[in-house]
Amino acid sequence: MQPDDDSADWIRIRRDPDTGIESVHAHFHGHAYDAHDHDEMLVGVTQQGIQRFNCHGSVHTSVRGRSILIEPGAVHDGHAPERNGFTYAMLYLPQTWVNGMTQRLGLGDASSLQGAFRHTLADDAMLSNMTMRAWQSIHFAEGRLARDESLDHLISLLSSHLYKRPLSIKQDSNNEMARVRDYLHAMMPDNIGLDELAAHSGIDRFRLTRQFKRAFGQSPHAYLIRLRLRVARALLASGKTAAEVASEVGFADQSHLTLWFRRAYRLTPADYQRQCTNLTD
């Protein structure tokens, strides 16, 4: 089921309290959302229209029935190249949940950030159908048995699309950038400057920005914003107020959080919290 008016943009979110999986149903025209990433593994299906987005340095175009596979940490955006817009259904699968499921299948820790999908888009009718079945079981609260069976089947199908990305020599030798990344995580709520990052990494601020972008595909500031948004999303789902979350993750204030949150997710923090937790403002 979807809203009657397809001429307007809309987004609907449900969150399964047992697994932490979120189901997203959305329809967009033109610009959908700015570049962002997720801690979760994203598995979805384009239901209508043409869905276009940048991911892994390439432009991808999804059409009706095509599966979309985005691993944790992969930065992506979204827009509709045609006037009718696009509609999609998506599951956000938490890494801890995916890891437990893949270990049961003997695949090891496929949910780690080193895990990747072989392709961002897949023309796999069985995968598309099972994704929609699992999505429906969560989005419409069809019960635990329907949810569990469909998710088990989905993970089994996804296993053929996953691989363990080997560490490259470049990644092994990129100790300075790893230290910068880890420092951003540790100091996320603080007002960090480039000079501070340069002192921590041991390289000058100009080379730092270039090398960080080469290593992670975005500047240190963009990475920090994406990190704060991911943490903010989890805190909002746990029931914390937007004001509390803004302070905890390092945004200047609630309005600053709202600005960035809307650009990335097309929802205000309050809208997101209300849809995935049924809490009131």
Buried (B, 14 or more C-beta within 10 A) or exposed (E): EBEEEBEEBBBBBBBBEEBBBBBBBBBBBEEBBBBBBBBBBBBBBBBBBBBBBBBBEEEBEBBBBBBBBBBBBBBBBBBBEEEEBBBBBBBBBBBEBBBBBBEEEEBEBBBBEBBBBEEBBBEBEEBBBBBBBBBBBBBEEEEEEBBBEBBBBBBEBBBEBBEEBEEEEEBEEBEBBBBBBEBBEEBBEEEBEBEBBBEBBEBEBEEBBEBBBEBBBBBBEBBBBBBBBBBBBBBBBEEBBBEEBBBBBBBEEBEEBBBBBBBBBBBBBBBBBBBBBEEEE
